[in-house]
Amino acid sequence: MSKFLVDANLPFKIKVWRSDNFEFVVLINDEWTDDEVWGYARENGFIIITKDADFSHRVMIDRNSPSVVHIKVGNMKLRDFEKFILDVWREVEELCEDHKLINVFFDHIEAVK
């Protein structure tokens, strides 16, 4: 089972993310830089979930990078965001098994090996 690190720019109240397989930057150290988040994920085998484009760019050039799930849906009300994540999460998890970057859009998901 994959382990996920949810970046500080995402809510941690999403029900599907409330398990032992998820840690939250905001609960670990919400003052971490992107480099610190990256290093923690790499050292501990986490897949980063973020809305920050910097991580998806970095995964393409760093051979030893953690995997990244880039949520590209803009701002949404919390309940709408939670429903959206619930609807797509099973597919995202499956893609994480053999892809380094998963881009999640409103209407489709792209995965890069």
Helices and strands as residue ranges (DSSP letters): E 3-6, G 15-17, E 22-24, H 25-29, H 34-44, E 46-50, H 53-59, E 68-71, H 78-96, E 101-104, E 109-112
